Amino acid sequence: MAGVKAVALETILIAHAPDAIIYADRAGVIRLWNHRAEALFGYRAVEAVGQTLDLIVPEPYRVAHWAGFSGAVQRGHFAKDDVLLTSRALTKDGRVITVELSAAIIWSPAGQVAGIMAIGRDITDRRAPKKPGSPSTRRIIPHPALRQLERRRLEASVVESATRPHRMREAHGRGDAGVIADEGRVAGVDQRGRHPRVGRERGAVVL
């Protein structure tokens, strides 16, 4: 009874998983196709089960797909340790989408490769080219002269801060001035305002 309940639970979990789950036997024939696979590819389970994976593999990629699939079945493992991959897939309405897949070899009780399962999700929108000038594509590359100017401004700011009486304290008898700079950055200067030392810990004092 417990075994029956466990099988029933596994069936429910697969059916209602948030990602598409597909299982194909060692010949590449689809044997399992959950609800999310239906939503992702457009085929109902009754349409997909019994078909080969060519159903969702675009024609230009089929030779490479079957070479990789057959090789994994024969070896009992994938060519790469990292089985999270990005692939193109074909939907029922003819669209080619980008799918992120994780795959696993399924073994029979006799110790033979029974097939391969894959869990996938649509990442087409994430991989779509961004418009020039959009926040995700803009890059600010400072000119070397600007970097030097910014560094000088930082040094001047540290020195100016070090000369303020309320921003100074004696450093354990060595005569150095410890300064807590604005914006959580930390700087230390000597009495003449030279050699700024910038740290990263908020609220700390570099001496």
Buried (B, 14 or more C-beta within 10 A) or exposed (E): EEEEEEEEEEEEEBEEBEBBBBBBBBEBBBBBBBBBBBEBBBBEBEBBBEBBBBBBBBEEBBEEBBEBBEEBBEEEEBEEEEBEBEBBBBBBEEEEBBBBBBBEBBEEEEEEBBBBBBBBBBBEEEEEEEEEEEEEEEEEEEEEEEEEEEEEEBBEBBBEBBEEEEBBBEBEEEEBBBBBBEEEBBBBBBEEBEEBBEEEEEEEBBB
